């Protein structure tokens, strides 16, 4: 027997073993939700949550990884919804072209991404509050343009009967199919954002966010990285916009109104603008408040139309106690709990 025996190679855990148990529990809950939740929860609550979460995720990518707070994301989503109605089928047969789904869906995403890219090319030349103001101004201009243009966007009325195509003989607007459709799209967008954030482009974008002058000195094209980030985020927002049009079965100027634009910012900030899961948490909180707060107000003898008062108070409370949103509160609670436990036994001190 030799004195020095070769060491056994350390066994590397499989990829699924690295995922925390909490994530597996969440996946199980989401996949089995149609078995125990009613149609209202599936379609209105969860479907809307996934859609708003995707649109807010595009804002989170720009703000969290690129340092650019853009208020154009809801307008990009609405642009995609309008393109689906114009190039596809709707109740306005004299305007809609009736192209097949495999053609009008890529066209809608491409046009919305081009719109977001052009806005980004203009917005990246500004910083801070000026980026917010210029994107807000373009969002307001888009709203009024769609409202006043009847030739292409059908003005104030917009388009109705905008429904998903019946692929594979499935009614994708039925509660359970639509739930799985939005869940699948949201999961893909989330995973893609996580992957891109760890890719060379994502790491370079974060470097541009932290120190653009140093990145430029190292040979990186700062402007090109920022514009590319707008393009990528616009694709995610476009997917959310198409699903939003399908859920409402219509697209109108109000979809891209200023309140809707601000709501996306609130959702992203409340959930946490530094992690991809944050927008979906914020979207769930927003949808629950938006759906059930009127009933709570009516129970106390108040007007149900003041539901946004509760949303605003909740937003102020979360931002006041945690600038990082709900995720920041969670991290602070975990750190406080970790400091109160014995590092060897894990028991409370």
Short mmCIF file of the C-alpha atoms (twelve columns), coordinates in Angstrom:
data_MODEL
# 
_entry.id   MODEL 
# 
loop_
_atom_site.group_PDB 
_atom_site.id 
_atom_site.type_symbol 
_atom_site.label_atom_id 
_atom_site.label_alt_id 
_atom_site.label_comp_id 
_atom_site.label_asym_id 
_atom_site.label_seq_id 
_atom_site.Cartn_x 
_atom_site.Cartn_y 
_atom_site.Cartn_z 
_atom_site.pdbx_PDB_model_num 
ATOM 1   C CA . UNK A 1   0.000   0.000  0.000   1 
ATOM 2   C CA . UNK A 2   1.470   3.347  -1.020  1 
ATOM 3   C CA . UNK A 3   2.054   6.032  1.548   1 
ATOM 4   C CA . UNK A 4   0.198   8.661  -0.366  1 
ATOM 5   C CA . UNK A 5   -3.111  7.475  -1.706  1 
ATOM 6   C CA . UNK A 6   -4.913  9.602  -4.262  1 
ATOM 7   C CA . UNK A 7   -7.684  11.632 -2.758  1 
ATOM 8   C CA . UNK A 8   -11.180 10.858 -3.860  1 
ATOM 9   C CA . UNK A 9   -12.704 13.524 -5.978  1 
ATOM 10  C CA . UNK A 10  -15.264 15.570 -4.144  1 
ATOM 11  C CA . UNK A 11  -18.778 14.760 -5.216  1 
ATOM 12  C CA . UNK A 12  -20.349 17.821 -6.746  1 
ATOM 13  C CA . UNK A 13  -24.043 18.282 -5.983  1 
ATOM 14  C CA . UNK A 14  -26.461 18.160 -8.889  1 
ATOM 15  C CA . UNK A 15  -28.071 21.394 -10.073 1 
ATOM 16  C CA . UNK A 16  -31.400 20.552 -8.522  1 
ATOM 17  C CA . UNK A 17  -29.749 19.924 -5.161  1 
ATOM 18  C CA . UNK A 18  -28.520 23.528 -5.087  1 
ATOM 19  C CA . UNK A 19  -32.058 24.895 -5.240  1 
ATOM 20  C CA . UNK A 20  -33.467 25.686 -1.749  1 
ATOM 21  C CA . UNK A 21  -36.420 23.664 -0.523  1 
ATOM 22  C CA . UNK A 22  -38.548 26.809 -0.404  1 
ATOM 23  C CA . UNK A 23  -38.280 27.202 -4.171  1 
ATOM 24  C CA . UNK A 24  -39.394 23.618 -4.748  1 
ATOM 25  C CA . UNK A 25  -42.369 24.225 -2.457  1 
ATOM 26  C CA . UNK A 26  -43.271 27.346 -4.448  1 
ATOM 27  C CA . UNK A 27  -43.054 25.431 -7.738  1 
ATOM 28  C CA . UNK A 28  -45.284 22.689 -6.335  1 
ATOM 29  C CA . UNK A 29  -47.872 25.230 -5.154  1 
ATOM 30  C CA . UNK A 30  -47.943 27.034 -8.503  1 
ATOM 31  C CA . UNK A 31  -48.178 23.852 -10.572 1 
ATOM 32  C CA . UNK A 32  -50.989 22.379 -8.470  1 
ATOM 33  C CA . UNK A 33  -52.947 25.613 -7.931  1 
ATOM 34  C CA . UNK A 34  -55.663 24.776 -10.508 1 
ATOM 35  C CA . UNK A 35  -56.527 21.700 -8.414  1 
ATOM 36  C CA . UNK A 36  -57.598 23.743 -5.388  1 
ATOM 37  C CA . UNK A 37  -58.100 27.370 -6.530  1 
ATOM 38  C CA . UNK A 38  -61.215 28.697 -8.242  1 
ATOM 39  C CA . UNK A 39  -61.353 30.271 -11.697 1 
ATOM 40  C CA . UNK A 40  -61.354 33.835 -10.335 1 
ATOM 41  C CA . UNK A 41  -58.068 33.270 -8.516  1 
ATOM 42  C CA . UNK A 42  -56.484 31.550 -11.505 1 
ATOM 43  C CA . UNK A 43  -57.531 34.049 -14.148 1 
ATOM 44  C CA . UNK A 44  -57.933 37.384 -12.415 1 
ATOM 45  C CA . UNK A 45  -55.554 37.212 -9.465  1 
ATOM 46  C CA . UNK A 46  -52.678 34.960 -10.533 1 
ATOM 47  C CA . UNK A 47  -52.913 35.647 -14.264 1 
ATOM 48  C CA . UNK A 48  -52.842 39.393 -13.675 1 
ATOM 49  C CA . UNK A 49  -50.006 38.961 -11.176 1 
ATOM 50  C CA . UNK A 50  -47.809 37.135 -13.663 1 
ATOM 51  C CA . UNK A 51  -48.530 39.684 -16.403 1 
ATOM 52  C CA . UNK A 52  -47.835 42.765 -14.297 1 
ATOM 53  C CA . UNK A 53  -44.831 40.961 -12.820 1 
ATOM 54  C CA . UNK A 54  -43.328 40.495 -16.285 1 
ATOM 55  C CA . UNK A 55  -43.804 44.151 -17.206 1 
ATOM 56  C CA . UNK A 56  -42.342 45.235 -13.853 1 
ATOM 57  C CA . UNK A 57  -39.512 42.709 -14.370 1 
ATOM 58  C CA . UNK A 58  -38.461 44.638 -17.465 1 
ATOM 59  C CA . UNK A 59  -38.285 47.795 -15.345 1 
ATOM 60  C CA . UNK A 60  -36.383 45.915 -12.645 1 
ATOM 61  C CA . UNK A 61  -33.783 44.768 -15.204 1 
ATOM 62  C CA . UNK A 62  -33.161 48.324 -16.344 1 
ATOM 63  C CA . UNK A 63  -33.144 49.852 -12.867 1 
ATOM 64  C CA . UNK A 64  -31.559 47.042 -10.872 1 
ATOM 65  C CA . UNK A 65  -28.831 45.968 -13.291 1 
ATOM 66  C CA . UNK A 66  -28.498 49.067 -15.448 1 
ATOM 67  C CA . UNK A 67  -29.238 51.873 -13.018 1 
ATOM 68  C CA . UNK A 68  -31.844 53.328 -15.411 1 
ATOM 69  C CA . UNK A 69  -35.332 53.968 -14.017 1 
ATOM 70  C CA . UNK A 70  -37.539 53.897 -17.102 1 
ATOM 71  C CA . UNK A 71  -41.245 54.716 -17.090 1 
ATOM 72  C CA . UNK A 72  -41.788 53.623 -20.681 1 
ATOM 73  C CA . UNK A 73  -42.244 49.904 -19.999 1 
ATOM 74  C CA . UNK A 74  -46.040 49.990 -19.778 1 
ATOM 75  C CA . UNK A 75  -46.147 51.922 -23.046 1 
ATOM 76  C CA . UNK A 76  -43.975 49.260 -24.681 1 
ATOM 77  C CA . UNK A 77  -46.342 46.586 -23.374 1 
ATOM 78  C CA . UNK A 78  -49.330 48.500 -24.749 1 
ATOM 79  C CA . UNK A 79  -47.593 48.884 -28.097 1 
ATOM 80  C CA . UNK A 80  -47.262 45.107 -28.324 1 
ATOM 81  C CA . UNK A 81  -50.931 44.713 -27.430 1 
ATOM 82  C CA . UNK A 82  -51.927 47.199 -30.122 1 
ATOM 83  C CA . UNK A 83  -49.786 45.436 -32.720 1 
ATOM 84  C CA . UNK A 84  -51.469 42.111 -31.926 1 
ATOM 85  C CA . UNK A 85  -54.859 43.749 -32.465 1 
ATOM 86  C CA . UNK A 86  -53.784 45.518 -35.658 1 
ATOM 87  C CA . UNK A 87  -51.927 42.682 -37.365 1 
ATOM 88  C CA . UNK A 88  -54.083 39.906 -35.915 1 
ATOM 89  C CA . UNK A 89  -57.821 39.675 -35.349 1 
ATOM 90  C CA . UNK A 90  -60.135 41.890 -33.334 1 
ATOM 91  C CA . UNK A 91  -63.636 43.298 -33.325 1 
ATOM 92  C CA . UNK A 92  -62.451 46.119 -35.629 1 
ATOM 93  C CA . UNK A 93  -62.266 44.133 -38.842 1 
ATOM 94  C CA . UNK A 94  -61.799 47.248 -40.976 1 
ATOM 95  C CA . UNK A 95  -58.456 47.957 -39.245 1 
ATOM 96  C CA . UNK A 96  -57.172 44.519 -38.186 1 
ATOM 97  C CA . UNK A 97  -55.290 42.661 -40.899 1 
ATOM 98  C CA . UNK A 98  -56.049 39.107 -39.759 1 
ATOM 99  C CA . UNK A 99  -52.554 37.676 -40.215 1 
ATOM 100 C CA . UNK A 100 -51.811 34.185 -38.806 1 
ATOM 101 C CA . UNK A 101 -50.599 34.000 -35.204 1 
ATOM 102 C CA . UNK A 102 -47.111 32.757 -36.113 1 
ATOM 103 C CA . UNK A 103 -46.626 35.955 -38.091 1 
ATOM 104 C CA . UNK A 104 -48.335 38.678 -36.067 1 
ATOM 105 C CA . UNK A 105 -46.851 37.635 -32.704 1 
ATOM 106 C CA . UNK A 106 -43.190 38.081 -33.806 1 
ATOM 107 C CA . UNK A 107 -44.148 41.311 -35.581 1 
ATOM 108 C CA . UNK A 108 -45.790 42.656 -32.421 1 
ATOM 109 C CA . UNK A 109 -42.777 41.813 -30.256 1 
ATOM 110 C CA . UNK A 110 -40.347 43.227 -32.831 1 
ATOM 111 C CA . UNK A 111 -42.198 46.540 -33.225 1 
ATOM 112 C CA . UNK A 112 -42.573 46.952 -29.456 1 
ATOM 113 C CA . UNK A 113 -38.875 46.139 -28.966 1 
ATOM 114 C CA . UNK A 114 -37.969 48.664 -31.678 1 
ATOM 115 C CA . UNK A 115 -40.114 51.285 -29.951 1 
ATOM 116 C CA . UNK A 116 -38.406 50.599 -26.616 1 
ATOM 117 C CA . UNK A 117 -34.980 50.663 -28.268 1 
ATOM 118 C CA . UNK A 118 -35.588 54.049 -29.884 1 
ATOM 119 C CA . UNK A 119 -36.782 55.473 -26.567 1 
ATOM 120 C CA . UNK A 120 -33.755 53.921 -24.877 1 
ATOM 121 C CA . UNK A 121 -31.363 55.431 -27.423 1 
ATOM 122 C CA . UNK A 122 -32.727 58.829 -26.435 1 
ATOM 123 C CA . UNK A 123 -33.025 58.173 -22.697 1 
ATOM 124 C CA . UNK A 124 -29.501 56.770 -22.147 1 
ATOM 125 C CA . UNK A 125 -28.071 60.177 -22.945 1 
ATOM 126 C CA . UNK A 126 -29.581 61.432 -19.713 1 
ATOM 127 C CA . UNK A 127 -29.173 60.338 -16.096 1 
ATOM 128 C CA . UNK A 128 -31.166 60.227 -12.890 1 
ATOM 129 C CA . UNK A 129 -34.289 62.334 -12.704 1 
ATOM 130 C CA . UNK A 130 -33.882 63.381 -16.345 1 
ATOM 131 C CA . UNK A 131 -34.208 59.752 -17.486 1 
ATOM 132 C CA . UNK A 132 -37.395 59.427 -15.466 1 
ATOM 133 C CA . UNK A 133 -38.826 62.645 -16.861 1 
ATOM 134 C CA . UNK A 134 -38.023 61.945 -20.505 1 
ATOM 135 C CA . UNK A 135 -39.454 58.430 -20.395 1 
ATOM 136 C CA . UNK A 136 -42.532 59.731 -18.571 1 
ATOM 137 C CA . UNK A 137 -42.969 62.440 -21.198 1 
ATOM 138 C CA . UNK A 138 -42.777 59.875 -24.021 1 
ATOM 139 C CA . UNK A 139 -45.232 57.607 -22.162 1 
ATOM 140 C CA . UNK A 140 -47.677 60.531 -21.870 1 
ATOM 141 C CA . UNK A 141 -47.209 61.385 -25.550 1 
ATOM 142 C CA . UNK A 142 -47.892 57.764 -26.522 1 
ATOM 143 C CA . UNK A 143 -51.077 57.748 -24.443 1 
ATOM 144 C CA . UNK A 144 -52.466 60.898 -26.043 1 
ATOM 145 C CA . UNK A 145 -51.386 59.821 -29.532 1 
ATOM 146 C CA . UNK A 146 -53.237 56.495 -29.288 1 
ATOM 147 C CA . UNK A 147 -56.245 58.300 -27.852 1 
ATOM 148 C CA . UNK A 148 -56.446 60.815 -30.693 1 
ATOM 149 C CA . UNK A 149 -55.423 58.614 -33.627 1 
ATOM 150 C CA . UNK A 150 -58.378 56.788 -35.209 1 
ATOM 151 C CA . UNK A 151 -56.754 55.595 -38.416 1 
ATOM 152 C CA . UNK A 152 -54.348 53.111 -36.805 1 
ATOM 153 C CA . UNK A 153 -55.170 52.897 -33.090 1 
ATOM 154 C CA . UNK A 154 -58.953 53.523 -33.297 1 
ATOM 155 C CA . UNK A 155 -58.747 56.387 -30.846 1 
ATOM 156 C CA . UNK A 156 -60.493 56.342 -27.488 1 
ATOM 157 C CA . UNK A 157 -62.299 53.032 -28.072 1 
ATOM 158 C CA . UNK A 158 -59.248 50.968 -29.016 1 
ATOM 159 C CA . UNK A 159 -59.802 47.347 -30.025 1 
ATOM 160 C CA . UNK A 160 -62.065 44.715 -28.533 1 
ATOM 161 C CA . UNK A 161 -62.336 40.937 -29.008 1 
ATOM 162 C CA . UNK A 162 -58.542 40.606 -28.902 1 
ATOM 163 C CA . UNK A 163 -58.227 36.951 -27.878 1 
ATOM 164 C CA . UNK A 164 -55.463 34.348 -28.138 1 
ATOM 165 C CA . UNK A 165 -55.542 31.949 -31.105 1 
ATOM 166 C CA . UNK A 166 -57.052 28.503 -30.388 1 
ATOM 167 C CA . UNK A 167 -53.843 26.524 -30.720 1 
ATOM 168 C CA . UNK A 168 -54.028 22.727 -30.330 1 
ATOM 169 C CA . UNK A 169 -57.778 23.031 -29.904 1 
ATOM 170 C CA . UNK A 170 -57.394 24.788 -26.531 1 
ATOM 171 C CA . UNK A 171 -59.224 27.931 -25.482 1 
ATOM 172 C CA . UNK A 172 -56.238 29.766 -24.018 1 
ATOM 173 C CA . UNK A 173 -58.447 32.403 -22.459 1 
ATOM 174 C CA . UNK A 174 -60.172 29.805 -20.267 1 
ATOM 175 C CA . UNK A 175 -59.034 30.168 -16.636 1 
ATOM 176 C CA . UNK A 176 -56.814 27.092 -16.310 1 
ATOM 177 C CA . UNK A 177 -55.093 27.268 -19.744 1 
ATOM 178 C CA . UNK A 178 -54.563 31.007 -19.366 1 
ATOM 179 C CA . UNK A 179 -53.102 30.452 -15.896 1 
ATOM 180 C CA . UNK A 180 -50.543 27.965 -17.188 1 
ATOM 181 C CA . UNK A 181 -49.827 30.188 -20.196 1 
ATOM 182 C CA . UNK A 182 -49.004 33.194 -18.022 1 
ATOM 183 C CA . UNK A 183 -47.146 31.027 -15.495 1 
ATOM 184 C CA . UNK A 184 -44.984 29.535 -18.241 1 
ATOM 185 C CA . UNK A 185 -44.204 32.917 -19.797 1 
ATOM 186 C CA . UNK A 186 -43.420 34.439 -16.391 1 
ATOM 187 C CA . UNK A 187 -41.121 31.531 -15.473 1 
ATOM 188 C CA . UNK A 188 -39.264 31.757 -18.783 1 
ATOM 189 C CA . UNK A 189 -38.821 35.533 -18.474 1 
ATOM 190 C CA . UNK A 190 -37.598 35.157 -14.883 1 
ATOM 191 C CA . UNK A 191 -35.073 32.452 -15.773 1 
ATOM 192 C CA . UNK A 192 -33.842 34.392 -18.800 1 
ATOM 193 C CA . UNK A 193 -33.294 37.516 -16.692 1 
ATOM 194 C CA . UNK A 194 -31.394 35.481 -14.079 1 
ATOM 195 C CA . UNK A 195 -29.236 33.934 -16.811 1 
ATOM 196 C CA . UNK A 196 -28.565 37.238 -18.571 1 
ATOM 197 C CA . UNK A 197 -27.672 38.935 -15.281 1 
ATOM 198 C CA . UNK A 198 -24.864 36.386 -14.816 1 
ATOM 199 C CA . UNK A 199 -23.716 36.438 -18.439 1 
ATOM 200 C CA . UNK A 200 -20.838 38.616 -19.690 1 
ATOM 201 C CA . UNK A 201 -23.365 41.163 -20.971 1 
ATOM 202 C CA . UNK A 202 -25.201 41.303 -17.645 1 
ATOM 203 C CA . UNK A 203 -21.989 41.641 -15.646 1 
ATOM 204 C CA . UNK A 204 -20.765 44.357 -18.010 1 
ATOM 205 C CA . UNK A 205 -24.085 46.167 -17.657 1 
ATOM 206 C CA . UNK A 206 -23.737 46.100 -13.878 1 
ATOM 207 C CA . UNK A 207 -20.221 47.456 -14.249 1 
ATOM 208 C CA . UNK A 208 -21.600 50.271 -16.398 1 
ATOM 209 C CA . UNK A 209 -24.180 50.936 -13.701 1 
ATOM 210 C CA . UNK A 210 -21.541 51.185 -10.972 1 
ATOM 211 C CA . UNK A 211 -18.771 53.042 -12.799 1 
ATOM 212 C CA . UNK A 212 -19.432 53.981 -16.436 1 
ATOM 213 C CA . UNK A 213 -16.215 55.976 -16.822 1 
ATOM 214 C CA . UNK A 214 -14.039 53.077 -15.747 1 
ATOM 215 C CA . UNK A 215 -15.923 50.670 -18.024 1 
ATOM 216 C CA . UNK A 216 -15.453 53.083 -20.936 1 
ATOM 217 C CA . UNK A 217 -11.740 53.302 -20.135 1 
ATOM 218 C CA . UNK A 218 -11.573 49.498 -20.263 1 
ATOM 219 C CA . UNK A 219 -12.954 49.546 -23.790 1 
ATOM 220 C CA . UNK A 220 -16.656 48.871 -23.181 1 
ATOM 221 C CA . UNK A 221 -19.218 50.795 -25.200 1 
ATOM 222 C CA . UNK A 222 -21.352 52.232 -22.413 1 
ATOM 223 C CA . UNK A 223 -24.078 53.604 -24.665 1 
ATOM 224 C CA . UNK A 224 -24.416 50.369 -26.638 1 
ATOM 225 C CA . UNK A 225 -24.778 48.326 -23.432 1 
ATOM 226 C CA . UNK A 226 -27.508 50.609 -22.133 1 
ATOM 227 C CA . UNK A 227 -29.429 50.630 -25.408 1 
ATOM 228 C CA . UNK A 228 -29.151 46.830 -25.622 1 
ATOM 229 C CA . UNK A 229 -30.567 46.641 -22.098 1 
ATOM 230 C CA . UNK A 230 -33.585 48.643 -23.252 1 
ATOM 231 C CA . UNK A 231 -34.063 46.249 -26.173 1 
ATOM 232 C CA . UNK A 232 -33.917 43.191 -23.937 1 
ATOM 233 C CA . UNK A 233 -36.266 44.720 -21.367 1 
ATOM 234 C CA . UNK A 234 -38.669 45.764 -24.122 1 
ATOM 235 C CA . UNK A 235 -39.001 42.167 -25.324 1 
ATOM 236 C CA . UNK A 236 -40.063 41.079 -21.831 1 
ATOM 237 C CA . UNK A 237 -42.501 43.994 -21.548 1 
ATOM 238 C CA . UNK A 238 -43.908 43.135 -24.998 1 
ATOM 239 C CA . UNK A 239 -44.679 39.570 -23.933 1 
ATOM 240 C CA . UNK A 240 -46.477 40.902 -20.876 1 
ATOM 241 C CA . UNK A 241 -48.385 43.385 -23.040 1 
ATOM 242 C CA . UNK A 242 -49.635 40.682 -25.400 1 
ATOM 243 C CA . UNK A 243 -50.858 38.587 -22.482 1 
ATOM 244 C CA . UNK A 244 -52.506 41.662 -20.937 1 
ATOM 245 C CA . UNK A 245 -54.421 42.338 -24.154 1 
ATOM 246 C CA . UNK A 246 -55.521 38.710 -24.269 1 
ATOM 247 C CA . UNK A 247 -56.635 38.732 -20.650 1 
ATOM 248 C CA . UNK A 248 -58.730 41.887 -21.051 1 
ATOM 249 C CA . UNK A 249 -59.814 40.850 -24.576 1 
ATOM 250 C CA . UNK A 250 -59.167 44.462 -25.539 1 
ATOM 251 C CA . UNK A 251 -56.505 47.125 -25.819 1 
ATOM 252 C CA . UNK A 252 -57.245 50.827 -25.352 1 
ATOM 253 C CA . UNK A 253 -55.326 54.024 -24.535 1 
ATOM 254 C CA . UNK A 254 -56.094 53.572 -20.839 1 
ATOM 255 C CA . UNK A 255 -53.836 50.514 -20.822 1 
ATOM 256 C CA . UNK A 256 -50.878 52.867 -21.241 1 
ATOM 257 C CA . UNK A 257 -52.290 55.747 -19.212 1 
ATOM 258 C CA . UNK A 258 -50.171 57.618 -16.698 1 
ATOM 259 C CA . UNK A 259 -51.733 55.791 -13.690 1 
ATOM 260 C CA . UNK A 260 -50.806 52.438 -15.264 1 
ATOM 261 C CA . UNK A 261 -47.265 53.682 -15.946 1 
ATOM 262 C CA . UNK A 262 -46.848 54.720 -12.300 1 
ATOM 263 C CA . UNK A 263 -48.372 51.454 -11.085 1 
ATOM 264 C CA . UNK A 264 -45.552 49.481 -12.742 1 
ATOM 265 C CA . UNK A 265 -42.980 51.595 -10.904 1 
ATOM 266 C CA . UNK A 266 -44.835 51.064 -7.614  1 
ATOM 267 C CA . UNK A 267 -44.979 47.302 -8.207  1 
ATOM 268 C CA . UNK A 268 -41.253 47.074 -8.921  1 
ATOM 269 C CA . UNK A 269 -40.268 49.196 -5.910  1 
ATOM 270 C CA . UNK A 270 -42.631 47.505 -3.450  1 
ATOM 271 C CA . UNK A 271 -41.461 44.028 -4.340  1 
ATOM 272 C CA . UNK A 272 -37.787 44.883 -4.521  1 
ATOM 273 C CA . UNK A 273 -35.994 46.399 -7.473  1 
ATOM 274 C CA . UNK A 274 -32.692 44.570 -6.934  1 
ATOM 275 C CA . UNK A 275 -33.813 40.965 -7.608  1 
ATOM 276 C CA . UNK A 276 -35.876 39.390 -10.404 1 
ATOM 277 C CA . UNK A 277 -38.361 37.823 -7.988  1 
ATOM 278 C CA . UNK A 278 -39.180 41.231 -6.497  1 
ATOM 279 C CA . UNK A 279 -41.507 42.437 -9.285  1 
ATOM 280 C CA . UNK A 280 -43.663 39.319 -8.973  1 
ATOM 281 C CA . UNK A 281 -43.959 39.794 -5.213  1 
ATOM 282 C CA . UNK A 282 -44.903 43.424 -5.740  1 
ATOM 283 C CA . UNK A 283 -47.387 42.447 -8.448  1 
ATOM 284 C CA . UNK A 284 -49.099 39.945 -6.141  1 
ATOM 285 C CA . UNK A 285 -49.393 42.548 -3.388  1 
ATOM 286 C CA . UNK A 286 -50.746 45.116 -5.847  1 
ATOM 287 C CA . UNK A 287 -53.300 42.731 -7.370  1 
ATOM 288 C CA . UNK A 288 -54.541 41.597 -3.960  1 
ATOM 289 C CA . UNK A 289 -54.960 45.201 -2.806  1 
ATOM 290 C CA . UNK A 290 -56.502 46.249 -6.100  1 
ATOM 291 C CA . UNK A 291 -58.960 43.350 -6.024  1 
ATOM 292 C CA . UNK A 292 -60.009 43.169 -2.387  1 
ATOM 293 C CA . UNK A 293 -59.347 46.623 -0.882  1 
ATOM 294 C CA . UNK A 294 -62.668 48.074 -2.189  1 
ATOM 295 C CA . UNK A 295 -64.521 45.388 -0.206  1 
ATOM 296 C CA . UNK A 296 -62.480 46.224 2.892   1 
ATOM 297 C CA . UNK A 297 -63.259 49.926 2.538   1 
ATOM 298 C CA . UNK A 298 -66.962 49.242 2.022   1 
ATOM 299 C CA . UNK A 299 -66.966 47.064 5.154   1 
ATOM 300 C CA . UNK A 300 -65.795 50.107 7.139   1 
ATOM 301 C CA . UNK A 301 -68.392 52.359 5.533   1 
ATOM 302 C CA . UNK A 302 -65.931 54.097 3.208   1 
ATOM 303 C CA . UNK A 303 -66.097 54.555 -0.530  1 
ATOM 304 C CA . UNK A 304 -64.686 51.615 -2.480  1 
ATOM 305 C CA . UNK A 305 -63.312 54.030 -5.060  1 
ATOM 306 C CA . UNK A 306 -60.608 55.051 -2.603  1 
ATOM 307 C CA . UNK A 307 -58.786 51.734 -2.923  1 
ATOM 308 C CA . UNK A 308 -55.682 53.494 -4.246  1 
ATOM 309 C CA . UNK A 309 -55.409 55.232 -0.893  1 
ATOM 310 C CA . UNK A 310 -54.597 51.863 0.679   1 
ATOM 311 C CA . UNK A 311 -52.162 51.090 -2.127  1 
ATOM 312 C CA . UNK A 312 -50.448 54.453 -1.624  1 
ATOM 313 C CA . UNK A 313 -50.236 54.030 2.137   1 
ATOM 314 C CA . UNK A 314 -48.811 50.541 1.724   1 
ATOM 315 C CA . UNK A 315 -46.258 51.852 -0.759  1 
ATOM 316 C CA . UNK A 316 -45.190 54.656 1.601   1 
ATOM 317 C CA . UNK A 317 -44.925 52.282 4.562   1 
ATOM 318 C CA . UNK A 318 -42.771 49.753 2.708   1 
ATOM 319 C CA . UNK A 319 -40.482 52.378 1.183   1 
ATOM 320 C CA . UNK A 320 -40.149 54.156 4.550   1 
ATOM 321 C CA . UNK A 321 -39.137 51.026 6.455   1 
ATOM 322 C CA . UNK A 322 -37.243 49.344 3.613   1 
ATOM 323 C CA . UNK A 323 -35.921 51.096 0.488   1 
ATOM 324 C CA . UNK A 324 -35.363 47.606 -0.969  1 
ATOM 325 C CA . UNK A 325 -39.053 46.741 -0.726  1 
ATOM 326 C CA . UNK A 326 -40.504 43.550 0.693   1 
ATOM 327 C CA . UNK A 327 -37.320 41.636 -0.123  1 
ATOM 328 C CA . UNK A 328 -35.359 44.120 1.972   1 
ATOM 329 C CA . UNK A 329 -37.678 43.543 4.932   1 
ATOM 330 C CA . UNK A 330 -37.255 39.774 4.478   1 
ATOM 331 C CA . UNK A 331 -33.457 40.047 4.396   1 
ATOM 332 C CA . UNK A 332 -33.406 42.230 7.488   1 
ATOM 333 C CA . UNK A 333 -35.597 39.729 9.339   1 
ATOM 334 C CA . UNK A 334 -33.353 36.834 8.300   1 
ATOM 335 C CA . UNK A 335 -30.188 38.668 9.350   1 
ATOM 336 C CA . UNK A 336 -31.724 39.594 12.700  1 
ATOM 337 C CA . UNK A 337 -32.777 36.010 13.255  1 
ATOM 338 C CA . UNK A 338 -29.325 34.716 12.260  1 
ATOM 339 C CA . UNK A 339 -27.662 37.043 14.769  1 
ATOM 340 C CA . UNK A 340 -29.967 35.697 17.470  1 
ATOM 341 C CA . UNK A 341 -29.004 32.041 16.884  1 
ATOM 342 C CA . UNK A 342 -26.009 30.054 18.038  1 
ATOM 343 C CA . UNK A 343 -23.740 29.512 14.999  1 
ATOM 344 C CA . UNK A 344 -22.948 25.919 16.062  1 
ATOM 345 C CA . UNK A 345 -26.316 24.551 17.143  1 
ATOM 346 C CA . UNK A 346 -28.638 26.892 15.242  1 
ATOM 347 C CA . UNK A 347 -30.753 27.320 18.384  1 
ATOM 348 C CA . UNK A 348 -31.978 30.666 19.684  1 
ATOM 349 C CA . UNK A 349 -29.703 32.251 22.228  1 
# 
